[in-house]
Amino acid sequence: MTEHFDVLYLGSGHGTFDGAIPLAARGKKVAVVEAGLIGGTCPNRGCNAKITLDQPVSLKTQVENFHGYGLTGGPEIDWPANYAHERAVIEGLPDAIAGLMTNAGVQLIHGRGQFTDAHTVTVNGAAYTADKIVIATGQHSHRIAIPGSDLAHDSADFLNLQQLPKHLTIIGGGYIALEFATMALTAGSQVTLLMHGDKALRAFYQPFVEQLLTQLVAKGLDLRRNWAPTEIKALGNQFEVLSATDKIGTDWILDATGRRPNTADLGLERIGVDFTDKGIAVDDHLQTSVKDVYASGDVIAKDQPKLTPTAVFESTYLMHLFTGDTTAPIKYPVIPSVVFTSPRLGQVGTIPTTDQHQYQVSLSDLKDDWYRQTTRDVQGQNLLVTDDQQRLVGAVELGEQAENTINTLLPAIQYQLTPAQREQLVTLFPSIGFTAWTAF
């Protein structure tokens, strides 16, 4: 017999479980279909693994910043031990997330789901129906379309490296490329970064991106701009990346040329769901072109950053929509972004361009702040954007504490706090929060 649910999700990542758990707890009959690890990309082969590996990298950078300022010598990164710690941290997450869902009443169905019709999904030959179905299948690593691309590795492969190669070549200029370049470089590998164009991290404030690249080059990064790979060849135990005019020998290649939505083999064409290579089209209620079929998380084609907190927000919104808490369209808050390099690069809100003359822009060097001097976080800058009522509308920081600065400033931007309202908030002193809050 076909089993029926109120809501069925395809995929088990943050686009699903942050909403599915409270939805089931409130009495809805909920199922989650997952072919891989429970929890999806972020807990298993993304954010959680990355930030665990990065902690010793960030700490090593902080110690080095104190050379001559109270510390001598320095730690060395033991990558095999770092990898073992990463595994210990994340290996239990799939079972933990599965436990949270099943304890709330969610039924987990293991296998790959495909649409039979707009209310029916088939998994391992069994059919399941639902009043509403949510596609939350996330994204996968893109493969560069050149001969020999199968010789390159993806981000999941990097996160599973038990030993770093002596020389690492990275193709790309986004989050993954810059973050993993920082890790490998700081851990002692030689790193060559191949950028197809002349700009990295295109969504970020470019003057700070250039400062970041300059700092990484000073640490030993071999940066090649406007370098378009045409082929990858195996040469014994090594590899060669070729362009029309150049070639690079290397021990290991990371293809960090982006990510693509997981829309293949779901039966979307069969039921008429509109999608492109950028993802699934949705309306302002996250409903696809097919009634009662929704999408959540990175599989959506959207202007908002494809980040874990965005997926959490969308999943939670759908929970409120399905329980009748709201009938309103989704209204996204300001969404911050951070690149976990050393130093970090974080930003949120309105970022200045040449045609935004209605805003005031304040630029500060971190070295000019006394608290940054105590933490030796002096290689960077802070930029604040305010409107004509002195309300903060945007912020960017390049610095070791960028993520904390941006988080501190986020409420002022989201709630458009006036100077008088900001005066009513008292932060801890001394702290990075006090420094950020009193900067404007």
Contacts in CASP RR format, 6 or more apart in sequence:
PFRMAT RR
TARGET T0000
AUTHOR 0000-0000-0000
METHOD contacts of the structure
MODEL  1
MTEHFDVLYLGSGHGTFDGAIPLAARGKKVAVVEAGLIGGTCPNRGCNAK
ITLDQPVSLKTQVENFHGYGLTGGPEIDWPANYAHERAVIEGLPDAIAGL
MTNAGVQLIHGRGQFTDAHTVTVNGAAYTADKIVIATGQHSHRIAIPGSD
LAHDSADFLNLQQLPKHLTIIGGGYIALEFATMALTAGSQVTLLMHGDKA
LRAFYQPFVEQLLTQLVAKGLDLRRNWAPTEIKALGNQFEVLSATDKIGT
DWILDATGRRPNTADLGLERIGVDFTDKGIAVDDHLQTSVKDVYASGDVI
AKDQPKLTPTAVFESTYLMHLFTGDTTAPIKYPVIPSVVFTSPRLGQVGT
IPTTDQHQYQVSLSDLKDDWYRQTTRDVQGQNLLVTDDQQRLVGAVELGE
QAENTINTLLPAIQYQLTPAQREQLVTLFPSIGFTAWTAF
2 120 0 8 1.000
2 127 0 8 1.000
2 128 0 8 1.000
2 129 0 8 1.000
3 31 0 8 1.000
3 128 0 8 1.000
3 129 0 8 1.000
4 29 0 8 1.000
4 128 0 8 1.000
4 129 0 8 1.000
4 130 0 8 1.000
5 29 0 8 1.000
5 30 0 8 1.000
5 31 0 8 1.000
5 107 0 8 1.000
5 128 0 8 1.000
5 129 0 8 1.000
5 130 0 8 1.000
5 131 0 8 1.000
6 28 0 8 1.000
6 29 0 8 1.000
6 30 0 8 1.000
6 130 0 8 1.000
6 131 0 8 1.000
6 132 0 8 1.000
6 322 0 8 1.000
7 20 0 8 1.000
7 23 0 8 1.000
7 28 0 8 1.000
7 29 0 8 1.000
7 30 0 8 1.000
7 31 0 8 1.000
7 130 0 8 1.000
7 131 0 8 1.000
7 132 0 8 1.000
7 133 0 8 1.000
7 134 0 8 1.000
7 322 0 8 1.000
8 30 0 8 1.000
8 31 0 8 1.000
8 32 0 8 1.000
8 33 0 8 1.000
8 121 0 8 1.000
8 128 0 8 1.000
8 129 0 8 1.000
8 130 0 8 1.000
8 132 0 8 1.000
8 133 0 8 1.000
8 134 0 8 1.000
9 16 0 8 1.000
9 20 0 8 1.000
9 30 0 8 1.000
9 31 0 8 1.000
9 32 0 8 1.000
9 33 0 8 1.000
9 133 0 8 1.000
9 134 0 8 1.000
9 136 0 8 1.000
9 296 0 8 1.000
10 33 0 8 1.000
10 113 0 8 1.000
10 121 0 8 1.000
10 133 0 8 1.000
10 134 0 8 1.000
10 135 0 8 1.000
10 136 0 8 1.000
10 137 0 8 1.000
10 266 0 8 1.000
11 32 0 8 1.000
11 33 0 8 1.000
11 34 0 8 1.000
11 40 0 8 1.000
11 136 0 8 1.000
11 137 0 8 1.000
11 138 0 8 1.000
12 32 0 8 1.000
12 33 0 8 1.000
12 34 0 8 1.000
12 36 0 8 1.000
12 38 0 8 1.000
12 39 0 8 1.000
12 40 0 8 1.000
12 97 0 8 1.000
12 101 0 8 1.000
12 108 0 8 1.000
12 136 0 8 1.000
13 39 0 8 1.000
13 40 0 8 1.000
13 41 0 8 1.000
13 42 0 8 1.000
13 43 0 8 1.000
13 97 0 8 1.000
13 136 0 8 1.000
13 138 0 8 1.000
13 311 0 8 1.000
14 39 0 8 1.000
14 40 0 8 1.000
14 42 0 8 1.000
14 297 0 8 1.000
14 308 0 8 1.000
14 311 0 8 1.000
14 312 0 8 1.000
14 315 0 8 1.000
15 136 0 8 1.000
15 138 0 8 1.000
15 296 0 8 1.000
15 297 0 8 1.000
15 311 0 8 1.000
15 312 0 8 1.000
15 314 0 8 1.000
15 315 0 8 1.000
16 32 0 8 1.000
16 39 0 8 1.000
16 134 0 8 1.000
16 136 0 8 1.000
16 296 0 8 1.000
16 315 0 8 1.000
17 32 0 8 1.000
17 39 0 8 1.000
17 97 0 8 1.000
17 100 0 8 1.000
17 101 0 8 1.000
17 106 0 8 1.000
17 315 0 8 1.000
18 311 0 8 1.000
18 312 0 8 1.000
18 315 0 8 1.000
18 316 0 8 1.000
19 315 0 8 1.000
19 316 0 8 1.000
19 318 0 8 1.000
19 319 0 8 1.000
20 30 0 8 1.000
20 32 0 8 1.000
20 101 0 8 1.000
20 104 0 8 1.000
20 106 0 8 1.000
20 315 0 8 1.000
20 319 0 8 1.000
21 100 0 8 1.000
21 101 0 8 1.000
21 104 0 8 1.000
21 106 0 8 1.000
22 104 0 8 1.000
22 316 0 8 1.000
22 319 0 8 1.000
23 30 0 8 1.000
23 319 0 8 1.000
23 322 0 8 1.000
23 323 0 8 1.000
24 30 0 8 1.000
24 101 0 8 1.000
24 104 0 8 1.000
24 105 0 8 1.000
24 106 0 8 1.000
25 104 0 8 1.000
25 105 0 8 1.000
26 323 0 8 1.000
28 322 0 8 1.000
28 323 0 8 1.000
29 107 0 8 1.000
30 105 0 8 1.000
30 106 0 8 1.000
30 107 0 8 1.000
31 106 0 8 1.000
31 107 0 8 1.000
31 108 0 8 1.000
31 109 0 8 1.000
31 128 0 8 1.000
31 130 0 8 1.000
32 101 0 8 1.000
32 106 0 8 1.000
32 107 0 8 1.000
32 108 0 8 1.000
32 109 0 8 1.000
33 109 0 8 1.000
33 111 0 8 1.000
33 112 0 8 1.000
33 113 0 8 1.000
33 121 0 8 1.000
33 123 0 8 1.000
33 128 0 8 1.000
34 40 0 8 1.000
34 108 0 8 1.000
34 109 0 8 1.000
34 110 0 8 1.000
34 111 0 8 1.000
35 110 0 8 1.000
35 111 0 8 1.000
35 112 0 8 1.000
35 113 0 8 1.000
36 110 0 8 1.000
36 111 0 8 1.000
37 43 0 8 1.000
37 44 0 8 1.000
37 45 0 8 1.000
37 94 0 8 1.000
38 94 0 8 1.000
38 95 0 8 1.000
38 97 0 8 1.000
38 98 0 8 1.000
38 101 0 8 1.000
38 108 0 8 1.000
39 93 0 8 1.000
39 94 0 8 1.000
39 97 0 8 1.000
40 138 0 8 1.000
41 138 0 8 1.000
41 139 0 8 1.000
41 298 0 8 1.000
42 48 0 8 1.000
42 308 0 8 1.000
43 90 0 8 1.000
43 93 0 8 1.000
43 94 0 8 1.000
43 97 0 8 1.000
44 90 0 8 1.000
44 93 0 8 1.000
44 94 0 8 1.000
45 155 0 8 1.000
45 156 0 8 1.000
45 159 0 8 1.000
46 155 0 8 1.000
46 156 0 8 1.000
46 159 0 8 1.000
47 308 0 8 1.000
48 89 0 8 1.000
48 90 0 8 1.000
48 93 0 8 1.000
49 86 0 8 1.000
49 89 0 8 1.000
49 90 0 8 1.000
49 159 0 8 1.000
50 159 0 8 1.000
50 179 0 8 1.000
50 340 0 8 1.000
51 340 0 8 1.000
52 85 0 8 1.000
52 86 0 8 1.000
52 89 0 8 1.000
52 90 0 8 1.000
53 82 0 8 1.000
53 83 0 8 1.000
53 86 0 8 1.000
53 159 0 8 1.000
53 183 0 8 1.000
54 179 0 8 1.000
54 182 0 8 1.000
54 183 0 8 1.000
54 340 0 8 1.000
56 75 0 8 1.000
56 77 0 8 1.000
56 82 0 8 1.000
57 77 0 8 1.000
57 182 0 8 1.000
57 183 0 8 1.000
57 186 0 8 1.000
57 187 0 8 1.000
57 342 0 8 1.000
58 340 0 8 1.000
58 342 0 8 1.000
58 400 0 8 1.000
59 75 0 8 1.000
60 74 0 8 1.000
60 75 0 8 1.000
60 76 0 8 1.000
60 77 0 8 1.000
60 186 0 8 1.000
61 186 0 8 1.000
61 342 0 8 1.000
61 343 0 8 1.000
61 400 0 8 1.000
62 375 0 8 1.000
62 376 0 8 1.000
62 400 0 8 1.000
63 71 0 8 1.000
63 74 0 8 1.000
63 75 0 8 1.000
64 74 0 8 1.000
65 376 0 8 1.000
65 377 0 8 1.000
65 378 0 8 1.000
65 379 0 8 1.000
65 400 0 8 1.000
66 376 0 8 1.000
67 73 0 8 1.000
67 74 0 8 1.000
69 376 0 8 1.000
77 186 0 8 1.000
77 187 0 8 1.000
77 188 0 8 1.000
79 161 0 8 1.000
79 162 0 8 1.000
79 163 0 8 1.000
79 164 0 8 1.000
79 187 0 8 1.000
80 162 0 8 1.000
80 163 0 8 1.000
82 187 0 8 1.000
83 160 0 8 1.000
83 161 0 8 1.000
83 162 0 8 1.000
86 159 0 8 1.000
98 108 0 8 1.000
101 108 0 8 1.000
102 108 0 8 1.000
109 123 0 8 1.000
109 128 0 8 1.000
111 123 0 8 1.000
111 124 0 8 1.000
112 123 0 8 1.000
112 124 0 8 1.000
112 265 0 8 1.000
113 121 0 8 1.000
113 122 0 8 1.000
113 123 0 8 1.000
113 266 0 8 1.000
114 121 0 8 1.000
114 122 0 8 1.000
114 123 0 8 1.000
114 265 0 8 1.000
114 266 0 8 1.000
114 267 0 8 1.000
115 121 0 8 1.000
115 122 0 8 1.000
115 133 0 8 1.000
115 266 0 8 1.000
115 267 0 8 1.000
115 268 0 8 1.000
115 270 0 8 1.000
115 271 0 8 1.000
115 273 0 8 1.000
116 122 0 8 1.000
116 127 0 8 1.000
116 270 0 8 1.000
117 270 0 8 1.000
117 271 0 8 1.000
118 133 0 8 1.000
118 271 0 8 1.000
118 290 0 8 1.000
118 291 0 8 1.000
118 292 0 8 1.000
118 293 0 8 1.000
119 129 0 8 1.000
119 130 0 8 1.000
119 131 0 8 1.000
119 133 0 8 1.000
119 292 0 8 1.000
120 127 0 8 1.000
120 128 0 8 1.000
120 129 0 8 1.000
121 127 0 8 1.000
121 128 0 8 1.000
121 129 0 8 1.000
121 130 0 8 1.000
121 133 0 8 1.000
122 128 0 8 1.000
131 292 0 8 1.000
132 292 0 8 1.000
132 293 0 8 1.000
132 294 0 8 1.000
132 322 0 8 1.000
133 292 0 8 1.000
133 293 0 8 1.000
133 294 0 8 1.000
134 293 0 8 1.000
134 294 0 8 1.000
134 295 0 8 1.000
134 296 0 8 1.000
134 318 0 8 1.000
135 266 0 8 1.000
135 268 0 8 1.000
135 273 0 8 1.000
135 280 0 8 1.000
135 288 0 8 1.000
135 293 0 8 1.000
135 294 0 8 1.000
135 295 0 8 1.000
135 296 0 8 1.000
135 299 0 8 1.000
136 295 0 8 1.000
136 296 0 8 1.000
136 297 0 8 1.000
136 299 0 8 1.000
136 311 0 8 1.000
136 315 0 8 1.000
137 261 0 8 1.000
137 262 0 8 1.000
137 263 0 8 1.000
137 266 0 8 1.000
137 299 0 8 1.000
138 261 0 8 1.000
138 262 0 8 1.000
138 297 0 8 1.000
138 298 0 8 1.000
138 299 0 8 1.000
139 259 0 8 1.000
139 260 0 8 1.000
139 261 0 8 1.000
139 262 0 8 1.000
139 298 0 8 1.000
139 299 0 8 1.000
139 306 0 8 1.000
140 259 0 8 1.000
140 260 0 8 1.000
140 262 0 8 1.000
141 154 0 8 1.000
141 155 0 8 1.000
141 156 0 8 1.000
141 255 0 8 1.000
141 258 0 8 1.000
141 259 0 8 1.000
141 260 0 8 1.000
142 255 0 8 1.000
142 257 0 8 1.000
142 258 0 8 1.000
142 259 0 8 1.000
142 260 0 8 1.000
143 149 0 8 1.000
143 150 0 8 1.000
143 152 0 8 1.000
143 154 0 8 1.000
143 255 0 8 1.000
143 257 0 8 1.000
144 152 0 8 1.000
144 171 0 8 1.000
144 229 0 8 1.000
144 255 0 8 1.000
144 257 0 8 1.000
146 229 0 8 1.000
146 230 0 8 1.000
146 231 0 8 1.000
146 232 0 8 1.000
147 230 0 8 1.000
147 231 0 8 1.000
147 232 0 8 1.000
148 231 0 8 1.000
148 232 0 8 1.000
148 233 0 8 1.000
149 232 0 8 1.000
149 255 0 8 1.000
151 232 0 8 1.000
151 233 0 8 1.000
151 234 0 8 1.000
151 239 0 8 1.000
151 253 0 8 1.000
152 171 0 8 1.000
152 232 0 8 1.000
152 253 0 8 1.000
152 254 0 8 1.000
152 255 0 8 1.000
153 252 0 8 1.000
153 253 0 8 1.000
153 254 0 8 1.000
153 255 0 8 1.000
154 254 0 8 1.000
154 255 0 8 1.000
155 176 0 8 1.000
155 180 0 8 1.000
155 254 0 8 1.000
155 256 0 8 1.000
157 254 0 8 1.000
158 180 0 8 1.000
158 254 0 8 1.000
164 184 0 8 1.000
164 187 0 8 1.000
164 188 0 8 1.000
164 189 0 8 1.000
165 189 0 8 1.000
165 250 0 8 1.000
165 251 0 8 1.000
165 252 0 8 1.000
166 189 0 8 1.000
166 190 0 8 1.000
166 251 0 8 1.000
167 189 0 8 1.000
167 190 0 8 1.000
167 191 0 8 1.000
167 192 0 8 1.000
167 249 0 8 1.000
167 250 0 8 1.000
167 251 0 8 1.000
167 252 0 8 1.000
168 181 0 8 1.000
168 184 0 8 1.000
168 189 0 8 1.000
168 190 0 8 1.000
168 191 0 8 1.000
168 192 0 8 1.000
168 250 0 8 1.000
168 251 0 8 1.000
168 252 0 8 1.000
168 253 0 8 1.000
168 254 0 8 1.000
169 191 0 8 1.000
169 192 0 8 1.000
169 193 0 8 1.000
169 194 0 8 1.000
169 239 0 8 1.000
169 241 0 8 1.000
169 248 0 8 1.000
169 249 0 8 1.000
169 250 0 8 1.000
169 252 0 8 1.000
169 253 0 8 1.000
169 254 0 8 1.000
170 177 0 8 1.000
170 180 0 8 1.000
170 181 0 8 1.000
170 191 0 8 1.000
170 192 0 8 1.000
170 193 0 8 1.000
170 194 0 8 1.000
170 253 0 8 1.000
170 254 0 8 1.000
170 256 0 8 1.000
171 177 0 8 1.000
171 194 0 8 1.000
171 229 0 8 1.000
171 241 0 8 1.000
171 253 0 8 1.000
171 254 0 8 1.000
171 255 0 8 1.000
171 256 0 8 1.000
171 257 0 8 1.000
172 193 0 8 1.000
172 194 0 8 1.000
172 195 0 8 1.000
172 196 0 8 1.000
172 256 0 8 1.000
172 257 0 8 1.000
172 258 0 8 1.000
173 193 0 8 1.000
173 195 0 8 1.000
173 200 0 8 1.000
173 201 0 8 1.000
173 256 0 8 1.000
174 200 0 8 1.000
174 201 0 8 1.000
174 202 0 8 1.000
174 256 0 8 1.000
174 258 0 8 1.000
174 339 0 8 1.000
175 201 0 8 1.000
175 339 0 8 1.000
176 254 0 8 1.000
176 256 0 8 1.000
176 258 0 8 1.000
177 193 0 8 1.000
177 200 0 8 1.000
177 254 0 8 1.000
177 256 0 8 1.000
178 193 0 8 1.000
178 200 0 8 1.000
178 201 0 8 1.000
178 212 0 8 1.000
178 216 0 8 1.000
178 339 0 8 1.000
178 341 0 8 1.000
179 339 0 8 1.000
179 340 0 8 1.000
179 341 0 8 1.000
180 254 0 8 1.000
180 256 0 8 1.000
181 191 0 8 1.000
181 193 0 8 1.000
181 216 0 8 1.000
181 221 0 8 1.000
181 341 0 8 1.000
182 216 0 8 1.000
182 340 0 8 1.000
182 341 0 8 1.000
182 342 0 8 1.000
184 191 0 8 1.000
185 191 0 8 1.000
185 216 0 8 1.000
185 219 0 8 1.000
185 220 0 8 1.000
185 221 0 8 1.000
186 219 0 8 1.000
186 342 0 8 1.000
190 220 0 8 1.000
190 222 0 8 1.000
191 220 0 8 1.000
191 221 0 8 1.000
191 222 0 8 1.000
192 221 0 8 1.000
192 222 0 8 1.000
192 224 0 8 1.000
192 248 0 8 1.000
192 250 0 8 1.000
193 221 0 8 1.000
193 222 0 8 1.000
193 223 0 8 1.000
193 224 0 8 1.000
194 224 0 8 1.000
194 227 0 8 1.000
194 229 0 8 1.000
194 241 0 8 1.000
194 248 0 8 1.000
195 223 0 8 1.000
195 224 0 8 1.000
195 225 0 8 1.000
195 226 0 8 1.000
195 227 0 8 1.000
196 226 0 8 1.000
196 227 0 8 1.000
196 228 0 8 1.000
196 257 0 8 1.000
197 225 0 8 1.000
197 226 0 8 1.000
197 227 0 8 1.000
198 225 0 8 1.000
198 226 0 8 1.000
199 206 0 8 1.000
199 209 0 8 1.000
200 209 0 8 1.000
200 213 0 8 1.000
201 209 0 8 1.000
201 212 0 8 1.000
201 339 0 8 1.000
201 345 0 8 1.000
203 305 0 8 1.000
203 337 0 8 1.000
204 337 0 8 1.000
204 339 0 8 1.000
204 345 0 8 1.000
204 346 0 8 1.000
204 347 0 8 1.000
204 351 0 8 1.000
204 396 0 8 1.000
205 347 0 8 1.000
205 351 0 8 1.000
205 352 0 8 1.000
205 383 0 8 1.000
205 396 0 8 1.000
208 345 0 8 1.000
208 380 0 8 1.000
208 381 0 8 1.000
208 383 0 8 1.000
208 396 0 8 1.000
208 397 0 8 1.000
208 398 0 8 1.000
209 345 0 8 1.000
211 380 0 8 1.000
211 381 0 8 1.000
211 398 0 8 1.000
212 339 0 8 1.000
212 341 0 8 1.000
212 343 0 8 1.000
212 345 0 8 1.000
212 398 0 8 1.000
213 221 0 8 1.000
213 223 0 8 1.000
215 343 0 8 1.000
215 379 0 8 1.000
216 223 0 8 1.000
216 341 0 8 1.000
217 223 0 8 1.000
224 248 0 8 1.000
227 243 0 8 1.000
227 246 0 8 1.000
228 243 0 8 1.000
228 244 0 8 1.000
229 241 0 8 1.000
229 242 0 8 1.000
229 243 0 8 1.000
230 242 0 8 1.000
230 243 0 8 1.000
230 244 0 8 1.000
231 241 0 8 1.000
231 242 0 8 1.000
232 239 0 8 1.000
232 240 0 8 1.000
232 241 0 8 1.000
232 242 0 8 1.000
232 253 0 8 1.000
233 239 0 8 1.000
233 240 0 8 1.000
233 242 0 8 1.000
234 240 0 8 1.000
235 249 0 8 1.000
237 251 0 8 1.000
238 249 0 8 1.000
238 250 0 8 1.000
238 251 0 8 1.000
239 249 0 8 1.000
239 250 0 8 1.000
239 251 0 8 1.000
239 252 0 8 1.000
239 253 0 8 1.000
240 247 0 8 1.000
240 248 0 8 1.000
240 249 0 8 1.000
240 250 0 8 1.000
241 247 0 8 1.000
241 248 0 8 1.000
241 249 0 8 1.000
241 250 0 8 1.000
241 253 0 8 1.000
259 298 0 8 1.000
259 306 0 8 1.000
260 277 0 8 1.000
261 275 0 8 1.000
261 277 0 8 1.000
261 278 0 8 1.000
261 279 0 8 1.000
261 280 0 8 1.000
261 298 0 8 1.000
261 299 0 8 1.000
261 300 0 8 1.000
261 301 0 8 1.000
262 299 0 8 1.000
263 275 0 8 1.000
263 279 0 8 1.000
263 280 0 8 1.000
263 299 0 8 1.000
268 275 0 8 1.000
268 280 0 8 1.000
271 290 0 8 1.000
271 293 0 8 1.000
272 289 0 8 1.000
272 290 0 8 1.000
273 280 0 8 1.000
273 288 0 8 1.000
273 289 0 8 1.000
273 290 0 8 1.000
273 293 0 8 1.000
274 280 0 8 1.000
274 281 0 8 1.000
274 288 0 8 1.000
274 289 0 8 1.000
275 281 0 8 1.000
275 301 0 8 1.000
276 301 0 8 1.000
278 301 0 8 1.000
279 299 0 8 1.000
279 300 0 8 1.000
279 301 0 8 1.000
280 288 0 8 1.000
280 295 0 8 1.000
280 299 0 8 1.000
280 300 0 8 1.000
280 301 0 8 1.000
281 288 0 8 1.000
281 289 0 8 1.000
281 301 0 8 1.000
282 288 0 8 1.000
282 294 0 8 1.000
282 295 0 8 1.000
282 300 0 8 1.000
282 301 0 8 1.000
282 302 0 8 1.000
284 329 0 8 1.000
284 330 0 8 1.000
285 294 0 8 1.000
285 321 0 8 1.000
285 329 0 8 1.000
285 330 0 8 1.000
286 294 0 8 1.000
286 295 0 8 1.000
286 296 0 8 1.000
286 300 0 8 1.000
286 314 0 8 1.000
286 317 0 8 1.000
286 318 0 8 1.000
286 321 0 8 1.000
286 330 0 8 1.000
287 293 0 8 1.000
287 294 0 8 1.000
288 294 0 8 1.000
288 295 0 8 1.000
294 318 0 8 1.000
296 311 0 8 1.000
296 314 0 8 1.000
296 315 0 8 1.000
296 318 0 8 1.000
297 306 0 8 1.000
297 310 0 8 1.000
297 311 0 8 1.000
297 314 0 8 1.000
297 315 0 8 1.000
298 306 0 8 1.000
298 311 0 8 1.000
300 314 0 8 1.000
304 310 0 8 1.000
304 332 0 8 1.000
304 335 0 8 1.000
305 335 0 8 1.000
305 337 0 8 1.000
307 335 0 8 1.000
307 337 0 8 1.000
309 335 0 8 1.000
309 336 0 8 1.000
310 332 0 8 1.000
310 335 0 8 1.000
313 332 0 8 1.000
313 333 0 8 1.000
313 335 0 8 1.000
314 330 0 8 1.000
317 326 0 8 1.000
317 330 0 8 1.000
319 325 0 8 1.000
320 326 0 8 1.000
321 327 0 8 1.000
333 414 0 8 1.000
334 348 0 8 1.000
334 349 0 8 1.000
334 410 0 8 1.000
334 413 0 8 1.000
334 414 0 8 1.000
335 348 0 8 1.000
336 346 0 8 1.000
336 347 0 8 1.000
336 348 0 8 1.000
336 349 0 8 1.000
336 406 0 8 1.000
336 407 0 8 1.000
336 410 0 8 1.000
337 346 0 8 1.000
337 347 0 8 1.000
337 348 0 8 1.000
338 344 0 8 1.000
338 345 0 8 1.000
338 346 0 8 1.000
338 347 0 8 1.000
338 402 0 8 1.000
338 403 0 8 1.000
338 406 0 8 1.000
339 345 0 8 1.000
339 346 0 8 1.000
340 403 0 8 1.000
342 400 0 8 1.000
343 377 0 8 1.000
343 379 0 8 1.000
343 380 0 8 1.000
343 398 0 8 1.000
343 399 0 8 1.000
343 400 0 8 1.000
343 402 0 8 1.000
344 397 0 8 1.000
344 398 0 8 1.000
344 399 0 8 1.000
344 400 0 8 1.000
344 401 0 8 1.000
344 402 0 8 1.000
344 403 0 8 1.000
345 396 0 8 1.000
345 397 0 8 1.000
345 398 0 8 1.000
345 399 0 8 1.000
345 402 0 8 1.000
346 396 0 8 1.000
346 397 0 8 1.000
346 398 0 8 1.000
346 402 0 8 1.000
346 403 0 8 1.000
346 405 0 8 1.000
346 406 0 8 1.000
347 394 0 8 1.000
347 395 0 8 1.000
347 396 0 8 1.000
347 397 0 8 1.000
347 406 0 8 1.000
348 394 0 8 1.000
348 395 0 8 1.000
348 406 0 8 1.000
348 409 0 8 1.000
348 410 0 8 1.000
348 413 0 8 1.000
349 385 0 8 1.000
349 393 0 8 1.000
349 394 0 8 1.000
349 395 0 8 1.000
349 413 0 8 1.000
350 356 0 8 1.000
350 359 0 8 1.000
350 385 0 8 1.000
350 393 0 8 1.000
350 394 0 8 1.000
351 385 0 8 1.000
351 394 0 8 1.000
351 396 0 8 1.000
352 359 0 8 1.000
352 361 0 8 1.000
352 383 0 8 1.000
352 385 0 8 1.000
358 387 0 8 1.000
358 388 0 8 1.000
359 385 0 8 1.000
359 386 0 8 1.000
359 387 0 8 1.000
359 393 0 8 1.000
360 385 0 8 1.000
360 386 0 8 1.000
360 387 0 8 1.000
360 388 0 8 1.000
361 383 0 8 1.000
361 384 0 8 1.000
361 385 0 8 1.000
362 383 0 8 1.000
362 384 0 8 1.000
362 385 0 8 1.000
362 386 0 8 1.000
362 439 0 8 1.000
362 440 0 8 1.000
363 381 0 8 1.000
363 382 0 8 1.000
363 383 0 8 1.000
364 381 0 8 1.000
364 382 0 8 1.000
364 383 0 8 1.000
364 384 0 8 1.000
364 439 0 8 1.000
365 378 0 8 1.000
365 380 0 8 1.000
365 381 0 8 1.000
366 372 0 8 1.000
366 377 0 8 1.000
366 378 0 8 1.000
366 379 0 8 1.000
366 380 0 8 1.000
366 381 0 8 1.000
366 382 0 8 1.000
366 399 0 8 1.000
367 373 0 8 1.000
367 378 0 8 1.000
367 379 0 8 1.000
367 380 0 8 1.000
369 435 0 8 1.000
369 439 0 8 1.000
371 430 0 8 1.000
371 431 0 8 1.000
371 432 0 8 1.000
371 434 0 8 1.000
371 435 0 8 1.000
372 378 0 8 1.000
372 435 0 8 1.000
374 430 0 8 1.000
375 400 0 8 1.000
375 401 0 8 1.000
375 432 0 8 1.000
377 399 0 8 1.000
377 400 0 8 1.000
377 401 0 8 1.000
379 399 0 8 1.000
380 397 0 8 1.000
380 398 0 8 1.000
380 399 0 8 1.000
381 397 0 8 1.000
381 398 0 8 1.000
382 395 0 8 1.000
382 396 0 8 1.000
382 397 0 8 1.000
382 398 0 8 1.000
382 405 0 8 1.000
382 439 0 8 1.000
383 395 0 8 1.000
383 396 0 8 1.000
383 397 0 8 1.000
384 392 0 8 1.000
384 394 0 8 1.000
384 395 0 8 1.000
384 409 0 8 1.000
384 439 0 8 1.000
384 440 0 8 1.000
385 392 0 8 1.000
385 393 0 8 1.000
385 394 0 8 1.000
385 395 0 8 1.000
386 392 0 8 1.000
386 393 0 8 1.000
386 440 0 8 1.000
387 393 0 8 1.000
389 418 0 8 1.000
390 418 0 8 1.000
390 419 0 8 1.000
390 440 0 8 1.000
391 412 0 8 1.000
391 416 0 8 1.000
391 417 0 8 1.000
391 418 0 8 1.000
391 419 0 8 1.000
392 409 0 8 1.000
392 412 0 8 1.000
392 413 0 8 1.000
392 417 0 8 1.000
392 440 0 8 1.000
393 413 0 8 1.000
393 416 0 8 1.000
394 409 0 8 1.000
394 413 0 8 1.000
395 405 0 8 1.000
395 406 0 8 1.000
395 409 0 8 1.000
395 413 0 8 1.000
397 405 0 8 1.000
397 406 0 8 1.000
401 432 0 8 1.000
404 432 0 8 1.000
404 433 0 8 1.000
404 436 0 8 1.000
405 432 0 8 1.000
405 433 0 8 1.000
405 435 0 8 1.000
405 436 0 8 1.000
408 427 0 8 1.000
408 432 0 8 1.000
408 433 0 8 1.000
408 436 0 8 1.000
408 437 0 8 1.000
409 436 0 8 1.000
409 437 0 8 1.000
411 417 0 8 1.000
412 422 0 8 1.000
412 437 0 8 1.000
417 425 0 8 1.000
422 437 0 8 1.000
425 437 0 8 1.000
427 433 0 8 1.000
427 434 0 8 1.000
427 437 0 8 1.000
428 434 0 8 1.000
END
